[in-house]
Amino acid sequence: MEKAICPICHEPNGCHRENGLNPDTCWCNTLIIDPKVFELVPPESLGKACICPACLAAFSRKIGQN
């Protein structure tokens, strides 16, 4: 499993840690993530790679419509 790839869409996830950047400055540090989004991640990928901003935004839009 490639840790710099989103486990949902299989595109780059922009993770600072996995891209050799300071993890303290990662885009995800300012988010509150709905735990339900992890239901979209295949079980074998849970906790192994970050979800990308595009998938998180799509999930937020989807739950906002319900």
mmCIF file of the N, C-alpha and C atoms, coordinates in Angstrom:
data_MODEL
# 
_entry.id   MODEL 
# 
loop_
_atom_site.group_PDB 
_atom_site.id 
_atom_site.type_symbol 
_atom_site.label_atom_id 
_atom_site.label_alt_id 
_atom_site.label_comp_id 
_atom_site.label_asym_id 
_atom_site.label_entity_id 
_atom_site.label_seq_id 
_atom_site.pdbx_PDB_ins_code 
_atom_site.Cartn_x 
_atom_site.Cartn_y 
_atom_site.Cartn_z 
_atom_site.occupancy 
_atom_site.B_iso_or_equiv 
_atom_site.pdbx_formal_charge 
_atom_site.auth_seq_id 
_atom_site.auth_comp_id 
_atom_site.auth_asym_id 
_atom_site.auth_atom_id 
_atom_site.pdbx_PDB_model_num 
ATOM 1   N N  . MET A 1 1  ? 0.836   -1.183 0.000  1.00 0.00 ? 1  MET A N  1 
ATOM 2   C CA . MET A 1 1  ? 0.000   0.000  0.000  1.00 0.00 ? 1  MET A CA 1 
ATOM 3   C C  . MET A 1 1  ? 0.873   1.237  0.000  1.00 0.00 ? 1  MET A C  1 
ATOM 4   N N  . GLU A 1 2  ? 0.550   2.143  -0.859 1.00 0.00 ? 2  GLU A N  1 
ATOM 5   C CA . GLU A 1 2  ? 1.264   3.417  -0.958 1.00 0.00 ? 2  GLU A CA 1 
ATOM 6   C C  . GLU A 1 2  ? 0.620   4.406  0.006  1.00 0.00 ? 2  GLU A C  1 
ATOM 7   N N  . LYS A 1 3  ? 1.347   4.864  1.003  1.00 0.00 ? 3  LYS A N  1 
ATOM 8   C CA . LYS A 1 3  ? 0.793   5.735  2.028  1.00 0.00 ? 3  LYS A CA 1 
ATOM 9   C C  . LYS A 1 3  ? 0.500   7.148  1.539  1.00 0.00 ? 3  LYS A C  1 
ATOM 10  N N  . ALA A 1 4  ? 1.046   7.535  0.386  1.00 0.00 ? 4  ALA A N  1 
ATOM 11  C CA . ALA A 1 4  ? 0.791   8.866  -0.159 1.00 0.00 ? 4  ALA A CA 1 
ATOM 12  C C  . ALA A 1 4  ? -0.391  8.861  -1.128 1.00 0.00 ? 4  ALA A C  1 
ATOM 13  N N  . ILE A 1 5  ? -1.124  7.744  -1.195 1.00 0.00 ? 5  ILE A N  1 
ATOM 14  C CA . ILE A 1 5  ? -2.269  7.597  -2.096 1.00 0.00 ? 5  ILE A CA 1 
ATOM 15  C C  . ILE A 1 5  ? -3.537  7.419  -1.272 1.00 0.00 ? 5  ILE A C  1 
ATOM 16  N N  . CYS A 1 6  ? -4.583  8.146  -1.637 1.00 0.00 ? 6  CYS A N  1 
ATOM 17  C CA . CYS A 1 6  ? -5.869  8.060  -0.945 1.00 0.00 ? 6  CYS A CA 1 
ATOM 18  C C  . CYS A 1 6  ? -6.452  6.657  -1.122 1.00 0.00 ? 6  CYS A C  1 
ATOM 19  N N  . PRO A 1 7  ? -6.895  6.021  -0.047 1.00 0.00 ? 7  PRO A N  1 
ATOM 20  C CA . PRO A 1 7  ? -7.442  4.673  -0.144 1.00 0.00 ? 7  PRO A CA 1 
ATOM 21  C C  . PRO A 1 7  ? -8.843  4.630  -0.770 1.00 0.00 ? 7  PRO A C  1 
ATOM 22  N N  . ILE A 1 8  ? -9.452  5.797  -0.991 1.00 0.00 ? 8  ILE A N  1 
ATOM 23  C CA . ILE A 1 8  ? -10.783 5.833  -1.597 1.00 0.00 ? 8  ILE A CA 1 
ATOM 24  C C  . ILE A 1 8  ? -10.704 6.042  -3.111 1.00 0.00 ? 8  ILE A C  1 
ATOM 25  N N  . CYS A 1 9  ? -10.009 7.101  -3.540 1.00 0.00 ? 9  CYS A N  1 
ATOM 26  C CA . CYS A 1 9  ? -9.972  7.428  -4.978 1.00 0.00 ? 9  CYS A CA 1 
ATOM 27  C C  . CYS A 1 9  ? -8.672  7.010  -5.657 1.00 0.00 ? 9  CYS A C  1 
ATOM 28  N N  . HIS A 1 10 ? -7.673  6.630  -4.873 1.00 0.00 ? 10 HIS A N  1 
ATOM 29  C CA . HIS A 1 10 ? -6.361  6.186  -5.377 1.00 0.00 ? 10 HIS A CA 1 
ATOM 30  C C  . HIS A 1 10 ? -5.576  7.294  -6.083 1.00 0.00 ? 10 HIS A C  1 
ATOM 31  N N  . GLU A 1 11 ? -5.834  8.525  -5.670 1.00 0.00 ? 11 GLU A N  1 
ATOM 32  C CA . GLU A 1 11 ? -5.073  9.685  -6.144 1.00 0.00 ? 11 GLU A CA 1 
ATOM 33  C C  . GLU A 1 11 ? -4.161  10.146 -5.004 1.00 0.00 ? 11 GLU A C  1 
ATOM 34  N N  . PRO A 1 12 ? -3.153  10.995 -5.287 1.00 0.00 ? 12 PRO A N  1 
ATOM 35  C CA . PRO A 1 12 ? -2.286  11.490 -4.215 1.00 0.00 ? 12 PRO A CA 1 
ATOM 36  C C  . PRO A 1 12 ? -3.110  12.159 -3.105 1.00 0.00 ? 12 PRO A C  1 
ATOM 37  N N  . ASN A 1 13 ? -2.766  11.869 -1.851 1.00 0.00 ? 13 ASN A N  1 
ATOM 38  C CA . ASN A 1 13 ? -3.544  12.404 -0.740 1.00 0.00 ? 13 ASN A CA 1 
ATOM 39  C C  . ASN A 1 13 ? -2.975  13.697 -0.155 1.00 0.00 ? 13 ASN A C  1 
ATOM 40  N N  . GLY A 1 14 ? -1.814  14.115 -0.609 1.00 0.00 ? 14 GLY A N  1 
ATOM 41  C CA . GLY A 1 14 ? -1.230  15.373 -0.128 1.00 0.00 ? 14 GLY A CA 1 
ATOM 42  C C  . GLY A 1 14 ? -0.694  15.308 1.292  1.00 0.00 ? 14 GLY A C  1 
ATOM 43  N N  . CYS A 1 15 ? -0.482  14.101 1.805  1.00 0.00 ? 15 CYS A N  1 
ATOM 44  C CA . CYS A 1 15 ? 0.005   13.939 3.172  1.00 0.00 ? 15 CYS A CA 1 
ATOM 45  C C  . CYS A 1 15 ? 1.426   14.493 3.286  1.00 0.00 ? 15 CYS A C  1 
ATOM 46  N N  . HIS A 1 16 ? 1.608   15.436 4.198  1.00 0.00 ? 16 HIS A N  1 
ATOM 47  C CA . HIS A 1 16 ? 2.937   16.023 4.375  1.00 0.00 ? 16 HIS A CA 1 
ATOM 48  C C  . HIS A 1 16 ? 3.940   15.004 4.868  1.00 0.00 ? 16 HIS A C  1 
ATOM 49  N N  . ARG A 1 17 ? 3.538   14.174 5.831  1.00 0.00 ? 17 ARG A N  1 
ATOM 50  C CA . ARG A 1 17 ? 4.462   13.182 6.387  1.00 0.00 ? 17 ARG A CA 1 
ATOM 51  C C  . ARG A 1 17 ? 4.977   12.246 5.289  1.00 0.00 ? 17 ARG A C  1 
ATOM 52  N N  . GLU A 1 18 ? 4.081   11.754 4.458  1.00 0.00 ? 18 GLU A N  1 
ATOM 53  C CA . GLU A 1 18 ? 4.465   10.789 3.431  1.00 0.00 ? 18 GLU A CA 1 
ATOM 54  C C  . GLU A 1 18 ? 5.203   11.432 2.261  1.00 0.00 ? 18 GLU A C  1 
ATOM 55  N N  . ASN A 1 19 ? 5.143   12.749 2.168  1.00 0.00 ? 19 ASN A N  1 
ATOM 56  C CA . ASN A 1 19 ? 5.851   13.455 1.107  1.00 0.00 ? 19 ASN A CA 1 
ATOM 57  C C  . ASN A 1 19 ? 7.110   14.143 1.615  1.00 0.00 ? 19 ASN A C  1 
ATOM 58  N N  . GLY A 1 20 ? 7.559   13.754 2.820  1.00 0.00 ? 20 GLY A N  1 
ATOM 59  C CA . GLY A 1 20 ? 8.814   14.271 3.354  1.00 0.00 ? 20 GLY A CA 1 
ATOM 60  C C  . GLY A 1 20 ? 8.737   15.692 3.884  1.00 0.00 ? 20 GLY A C  1 
ATOM 61  N N  . LEU A 1 21 ? 7.530   16.177 4.137  1.00 0.00 ? 21 LEU A N  1 
ATOM 62  C CA . LEU A 1 21 ? 7.354   17.531 4.654  1.00 0.00 ? 21 LEU A CA 1 
ATOM 63  C C  . LEU A 1 21 ? 7.026   17.479 6.143  1.00 0.00 ? 21 LEU A C  1 
ATOM 64  N N  . ASN A 1 22 ? 6.999   18.619 6.778  1.00 0.00 ? 22 ASN A N  1 
ATOM 65  C CA . ASN A 1 22 ? 6.697   18.709 8.198  1.00 0.00 ? 22 ASN A CA 1 
ATOM 66  C C  . ASN A 1 22 ? 5.236   18.315 8.437  1.00 0.00 ? 22 ASN A C  1 
ATOM 67  N N  . PRO A 1 23 ? 4.979   17.226 9.142  1.00 0.00 ? 23 PRO A N  1 
ATOM 68  C CA . PRO A 1 23 ? 3.603   16.791 9.375  1.00 0.00 ? 23 PRO A CA 1 
ATOM 69  C C  . PRO A 1 23 ? 2.792   17.787 10.201 1.00 0.00 ? 23 PRO A C  1 
ATOM 70  N N  . ASP A 1 24 ? 3.474   18.649 10.956 1.00 0.00 ? 24 ASP A N  1 
ATOM 71  C CA . ASP A 1 24 ? 2.761   19.648 11.751 1.00 0.00 ? 24 ASP A CA 1 
ATOM 72  C C  . ASP A 1 24 ? 2.101   20.717 10.888 1.00 0.00 ? 24 ASP A C  1 
ATOM 73  N N  . THR A 1 25 ? 2.526   20.825 9.635  1.00 0.00 ? 25 THR A N  1 
ATOM 74  C CA . THR A 1 25 ? 1.956   21.838 8.746  1.00 0.00 ? 25 THR A CA 1 
ATOM 75  C C  . THR A 1 25 ? 1.003   21.223 7.719  1.00 0.00 ? 25 THR A C  1 
ATOM 76  N N  . CYS A 1 26 ? 0.637   19.971 7.897  1.00 0.00 ? 26 CYS A N  1 
ATOM 77  C CA . CYS A 1 26 ? -0.230  19.286 6.929  1.00 0.00 ? 26 CYS A CA 1 
ATOM 78  C C  . CYS A 1 26 ? -1.629  19.911 6.907  1.00 0.00 ? 26 CYS A C  1 
ATOM 79  N N  . TRP A 1 27 ? -2.226  19.910 5.747  1.00 0.00 ? 27 TRP A N  1 
ATOM 80  C CA . TRP A 1 27 ? -3.569  20.471 5.548  1.00 0.00 ? 27 TRP A CA 1 
ATOM 81  C C  . TRP A 1 27 ? -4.605  19.837 6.469  1.00 0.00 ? 27 TRP A C  1 
ATOM 82  N N  . CYS A 1 28 ? -4.410  18.587 6.846  1.00 0.00 ? 28 CYS A N  1 
ATOM 83  C CA . CYS A 1 28 ? -5.418  17.878 7.647  1.00 0.00 ? 28 CYS A CA 1 
ATOM 84  C C  . CYS A 1 28 ? -5.450  18.317 9.107  1.00 0.00 ? 28 CYS A C  1 
ATOM 85  N N  . ASN A 1 29 ? -4.420  19.013 9.560  1.00 0.00 ? 29 ASN A N  1 
ATOM 86  C CA . ASN A 1 29 ? -4.347  19.401 10.972 1.00 0.00 ? 29 ASN A CA 1 
ATOM 87  C C  . ASN A 1 29 ? -5.406  20.408 11.384 1.00 0.00 ? 29 ASN A C  1 
ATOM 88  N N  . THR A 1 30 ? -6.043  21.057 10.442 1.00 0.00 ? 30 THR A N  1 
ATOM 89  C CA . THR A 1 30 ? -7.048  22.066 10.771 1.00 0.00 ? 30 THR A CA 1 
ATOM 90  C C  . THR A 1 30 ? -8.473  21.542 10.600 1.00 0.00 ? 30 THR A C  1 
ATOM 91  N N  . LEU A 1 31 ? -8.628  20.262 10.295 1.00 0.00 ? 31 LEU A N  1 
ATOM 92  C CA . LEU A 1 31 ? -9.954  19.704 10.019 1.00 0.00 ? 31 LEU A CA 1 
ATOM 93  C C  . LEU A 1 31 ? -10.519 18.921 11.190 1.00 0.00 ? 31 LEU A C  1 
ATOM 94  N N  . ILE A 1 32 ? -11.834 18.926 11.254 1.00 0.00 ? 32 ILE A N  1 
ATOM 95  C CA . ILE A 1 32 ? -12.551 17.993 12.117 1.00 0.00 ? 32 ILE A CA 1 
ATOM 96  C C  . ILE A 1 32 ? -13.177 17.000 11.147 1.00 0.00 ? 32 ILE A C  1 
ATOM 97  N N  . ILE A 1 33 ? -12.774 15.751 11.238 1.00 0.00 ? 33 ILE A N  1 
ATOM 98  C CA . ILE A 1 33 ? -13.189 14.737 10.265 1.00 0.00 ? 33 ILE A CA 1 
ATOM 99  C C  . ILE A 1 33 ? -14.292 13.875 10.853 1.00 0.00 ? 33 ILE A C  1 
ATOM 100 N N  . ASP A 1 34 ? -15.395 13.779 10.119 1.00 0.00 ? 34 ASP A N  1 
ATOM 101 C CA . ASP A 1 34 ? -16.511 12.931 10.528 1.00 0.00 ? 34 ASP A CA 1 
ATOM 102 C C  . ASP A 1 34 ? -16.047 11.473 10.470 1.00 0.00 ? 34 ASP A C  1 
ATOM 103 N N  . PRO A 1 35 ? -16.108 10.757 11.568 1.00 0.00 ? 35 PRO A N  1 
ATOM 104 C CA . PRO A 1 35 ? -15.643 9.362  11.584 1.00 0.00 ? 35 PRO A CA 1 
ATOM 105 C C  . PRO A 1 35 ? -16.369 8.465  10.584 1.00 0.00 ? 35 PRO A C  1 
ATOM 106 N N  . LYS A 1 36 ? -17.551 8.861  10.154 1.00 0.00 ? 36 LYS A N  1 
ATOM 107 C CA . LYS A 1 36 ? -18.298 8.038  9.200  1.00 0.00 ? 36 LYS A CA 1 
ATOM 108 C C  . LYS A 1 36 ? -17.596 7.935  7.848  1.00 0.00 ? 36 LYS A C  1 
ATOM 109 N N  . VAL A 1 37 ? -16.707 8.888  7.538  1.00 0.00 ? 37 VAL A N  1 
ATOM 110 C CA . VAL A 1 37 ? -15.994 8.835  6.263  1.00 0.00 ? 37 VAL A CA 1 
ATOM 111 C C  . VAL A 1 37 ? -15.119 7.588  6.186  1.00 0.00 ? 37 VAL A C  1 
ATOM 112 N N  . PHE A 1 38 ? -14.681 7.088  7.333  1.00 0.00 ? 38 PHE A N  1 
ATOM 113 C CA . PHE A 1 38 ? -13.814 5.916  7.336  1.00 0.00 ? 38 PHE A CA 1 
ATOM 114 C C  . PHE A 1 38 ? -14.547 4.650  6.900  1.00 0.00 ? 38 PHE A C  1 
ATOM 115 N N  . GLU A 1 39 ? -15.875 4.700  6.872  1.00 0.00 ? 39 GLU A N  1 
ATOM 116 C CA . GLU A 1 39 ? -16.655 3.577  6.354  1.00 0.00 ? 39 GLU A CA 1 
ATOM 117 C C  . GLU A 1 39 ? -16.435 3.388  4.849  1.00 0.00 ? 39 GLU A C  1 
ATOM 118 N N  . LEU A 1 40 ? -15.931 4.427  4.178  1.00 0.00 ? 40 LEU A N  1 
ATOM 119 C CA . LEU A 1 40 ? -15.654 4.359  2.736  1.00 0.00 ? 40 LEU A CA 1 
ATOM 120 C C  . LEU A 1 40 ? -14.300 3.729  2.429  1.00 0.00 ? 40 LEU A C  1 
ATOM 121 N N  . VAL A 1 41 ? -13.483 3.589  3.449  1.00 0.00 ? 41 VAL A N  1 
ATOM 122 C CA . VAL A 1 41 ? -12.135 3.048  3.264  1.00 0.00 ? 41 VAL A CA 1 
ATOM 123 C C  . VAL A 1 41 ? -12.187 1.519  3.350  1.00 0.00 ? 41 VAL A C  1 
ATOM 124 N N  . PRO A 1 42 ? -11.588 0.840  2.373  1.00 0.00 ? 42 PRO A N  1 
ATOM 125 C CA . PRO A 1 42 ? -11.545 -0.625 2.451  1.00 0.00 ? 42 PRO A CA 1 
ATOM 126 C C  . PRO A 1 42 ? -10.882 -1.060 3.767  1.00 0.00 ? 42 PRO A C  1 
ATOM 127 N N  . PRO A 1 43 ? -11.412 -2.096 4.407  1.00 0.00 ? 43 PRO A N  1 
ATOM 128 C CA . PRO A 1 43 ? -10.888 -2.526 5.714  1.00 0.00 ? 43 PRO A CA 1 
ATOM 129 C C  . PRO A 1 43 ? -9.372  -2.744 5.740  1.00 0.00 ? 43 PRO A C  1 
ATOM 130 N N  . GLU A 1 44 ? -8.814  -3.280 4.664  1.00 0.00 ? 44 GLU A N  1 
ATOM 131 C CA . GLU A 1 44 ? -7.373  -3.540 4.643  1.00 0.00 ? 44 GLU A CA 1 
ATOM 132 C C  . GLU A 1 44 ? -6.539  -2.258 4.575  1.00 0.00 ? 44 GLU A C  1 
ATOM 133 N N  . SER A 1 45 ? -7.184  -1.112 4.302  1.00 0.00 ? 45 SER A N  1 
ATOM 134 C CA . SER A 1 45 ? -6.476  0.160  4.194  1.00 0.00 ? 45 SER A CA 1 
ATOM 135 C C  . SER A 1 45 ? -6.672  1.074  5.397  1.00 0.00 ? 45 SER A C  1 
ATOM 136 N N  . LEU A 1 46 ? -7.571  0.710  6.300  1.00 0.00 ? 46 LEU A N  1 
ATOM 137 C CA . LEU A 1 46 ? -7.847  1.559  7.459  1.00 0.00 ? 46 LEU A CA 1 
ATOM 138 C C  . LEU A 1 46 ? -6.579  1.792  8.278  1.00 0.00 ? 46 LEU A C  1 
ATOM 139 N N  . GLY A 1 47 ? -6.318  3.057  8.575  1.00 0.00 ? 47 GLY A N  1 
ATOM 140 C CA . GLY A 1 47 ? -5.176  3.416  9.397  1.00 0.00 ? 47 GLY A CA 1 
ATOM 141 C C  . GLY A 1 47 ? -3.836  3.318  8.712  1.00 0.00 ? 47 GLY A C  1 
ATOM 142 N N  . LYS A 1 48 ? -3.837  3.122  7.394  1.00 0.00 ? 48 LYS A N  1 
ATOM 143 C CA . LYS A 1 48 ? -2.571  2.945  6.687  1.00 0.00 ? 48 LYS A CA 1 
ATOM 144 C C  . LYS A 1 48 ? -2.262  4.068  5.706  1.00 0.00 ? 48 LYS A C  1 
ATOM 145 N N  . ALA A 1 49 ? -3.281  4.843  5.300  1.00 0.00 ? 49 ALA A N  1 
ATOM 146 C CA . ALA A 1 49 ? -3.064  5.956  4.378  1.00 0.00 ? 49 ALA A CA 1 
ATOM 147 C C  . ALA A 1 49 ? -4.136  7.007  4.617  1.00 0.00 ? 49 ALA A C  1 
ATOM 148 N N  . CYS A 1 50 ? -3.779  8.252  4.409  1.00 0.00 ? 50 CYS A N  1 
ATOM 149 C CA . CYS A 1 50 ? -4.708  9.362  4.615  1.00 0.00 ? 50 CYS A CA 1 
ATOM 150 C C  . CYS A 1 50 ? -5.695  9.491  3.456  1.00 0.00 ? 50 CYS A C  1 
ATOM 151 N N  . ILE A 1 51 ? -6.887  9.930  3.793  1.00 0.00 ? 51 ILE A N  1 
ATOM 152 C CA . ILE A 1 51 ? -7.899  10.247 2.788  1.00 0.00 ? 51 ILE A CA 1 
ATOM 153 C C  . ILE A 1 51 ? -7.560  11.628 2.232  1.00 0.00 ? 51 ILE A C  1 
ATOM 154 N N  . CYS A 1 52 ? -7.717  11.817 0.933  1.00 0.00 ? 52 CYS A N  1 
ATOM 155 C CA . CYS A 1 52 ? -7.352  13.090 0.296  1.00 0.00 ? 52 CYS A CA 1 
ATOM 156 C C  . CYS A 1 52 ? -8.405  14.175 0.554  1.00 0.00 ? 52 CYS A C  1 
ATOM 157 N N  . PRO A 1 53 ? -8.026  15.445 0.367  1.00 0.00 ? 53 PRO A N  1 
ATOM 158 C CA . PRO A 1 53 ? -8.968  16.542 0.590  1.00 0.00 ? 53 PRO A CA 1 
ATOM 159 C C  . PRO A 1 53 ? -10.187 16.468 -0.327 1.00 0.00 ? 53 PRO A C  1 
ATOM 160 N N  . ALA A 1 54 ? -10.009 16.002 -1.557 1.00 0.00 ? 54 ALA A N  1 
ATOM 161 C CA . ALA A 1 54 ? -11.138 15.924 -2.487 1.00 0.00 ? 54 ALA A CA 1 
ATOM 162 C C  . ALA A 1 54 ? -12.181 14.917 -2.007 1.00 0.00 ? 54 ALA A C  1 
ATOM 163 N N  . CYS A 1 55 ? -11.758 13.774 -1.511 1.00 0.00 ? 55 CYS A N  1 
ATOM 164 C CA . CYS A 1 55 ? -12.705 12.776 -1.008 1.00 0.00 ? 55 CYS A CA 1 
ATOM 165 C C  . CYS A 1 55 ? -13.386 13.259 0.269  1.00 0.00 ? 55 CYS A C  1 
ATOM 166 N N  . LEU A 1 56 ? -12.646 13.944 1.129  1.00 0.00 ? 56 LEU A N  1 
ATOM 167 C CA . LEU A 1 56 ? -13.263 14.491 2.337  1.00 0.00 ? 56 LEU A CA 1 
ATOM 168 C C  . LEU A 1 56 ? -14.298 15.549 1.984  1.00 0.00 ? 56 LEU A C  1 
ATOM 169 N N  . ALA A 1 57 ? -13.995 16.388 1.000  1.00 0.00 ? 57 ALA A N  1 
ATOM 170 C CA . ALA A 1 57 ? -14.948 17.418 0.575  1.00 0.00 ? 57 ALA A CA 1 
ATOM 171 C C  . ALA A 1 57 ? -16.184 16.785 -0.055 1.00 0.00 ? 57 ALA A C  1 
ATOM 172 N N  . ALA A 1 58 ? -15.981 15.763 -0.874 1.00 0.00 ? 58 ALA A N  1 
ATOM 173 C CA . ALA A 1 58 ? -17.125 15.081 -1.503 1.00 0.00 ? 58 ALA A CA 1 
ATOM 174 C C  . ALA A 1 58 ? -17.999 14.430 -0.439 1.00 0.00 ? 58 ALA A C  1 
ATOM 175 N N  . PHE A 1 59 ? -17.399 13.836 0.567  1.00 0.00 ? 59 PHE A N  1 
ATOM 176 C CA . PHE A 1 59 ? -18.158 13.221 1.649  1.00 0.00 ? 59 PHE A CA 1 
ATOM 177 C C  . PHE A 1 59 ? -18.949 14.283 2.410  1.00 0.00 ? 59 PHE A C  1 
ATOM 178 N N  . SER A 1 60 ? -18.311 15.421 2.695  1.00 0.00 ? 60 SER A N  1 
ATOM 179 C CA . SER A 1 60 ? -18.990 16.504 3.409  1.00 0.00 ? 60 SER A CA 1 
ATOM 180 C C  . SER A 1 60 ? -20.181 17.027 2.619  1.00 0.00 ? 60 SER A C  1 
ATOM 181 N N  . ARG A 1 61 ? -20.014 17.167 1.307  1.00 0.00 ? 61 ARG A N  1 
ATOM 182 C CA . ARG A 1 61 ? -21.129 17.618 0.461  1.00 0.00 ? 61 ARG A CA 1 
ATOM 183 C C  . ARG A 1 61 ? -22.262 16.595 0.486  1.00 0.00 ? 61 ARG A C  1 
ATOM 184 N N  . LYS A 1 62 ? -21.908 15.314 0.431  1.00 0.00 ? 62 LYS A N  1 
ATOM 185 C CA . LYS A 1 62 ? -22.908 14.256 0.410  1.00 0.00 ? 62 LYS A CA 1 
ATOM 186 C C  . LYS A 1 62 ? -23.720 14.244 1.706  1.00 0.00 ? 62 LYS A C  1 
ATOM 187 N N  . ILE A 1 63 ? -23.046 14.308 2.849  1.00 0.00 ? 63 ILE A N  1 
ATOM 188 C CA . ILE A 1 63 ? -23.790 14.259 4.107  1.00 0.00 ? 63 ILE A CA 1 
ATOM 189 C C  . ILE A 1 63 ? -24.548 15.560 4.348  1.00 0.00 ? 63 ILE A C  1 
ATOM 190 N N  . GLY A 1 64 ? -24.081 16.650 3.743  1.00 0.00 ? 64 GLY A N  1 
ATOM 191 C CA . GLY A 1 64 ? -24.783 17.928 3.856  1.00 0.00 ? 64 GLY A CA 1 
ATOM 192 C C  . GLY A 1 64 ? -26.101 17.931 3.101  1.00 0.00 ? 64 GLY A C  1 
ATOM 193 N N  . GLN A 1 65 ? -26.209 17.046 2.114  1.00 0.00 ? 65 GLN A N  1 
ATOM 194 C CA . GLN A 1 65 ? -27.431 16.945 1.324  1.00 0.00 ? 65 GLN A CA 1 
ATOM 195 C C  . GLN A 1 65 ? -28.469 16.068 1.995  1.00 0.00 ? 65 GLN A C  1 
ATOM 196 N N  . ASN A 1 66 ? -28.064 15.246 2.941  1.00 0.00 ? 66 ASN A N  1 
ATOM 197 C CA . ASN A 1 66 ? -29.005 14.325 3.615  1.00 0.00 ? 66 ASN A CA 1 
ATOM 198 C C  . ASN A 1 66 ? -29.758 15.021 4.724  1.00 0.00 ? 66 ASN A C  1 
# 
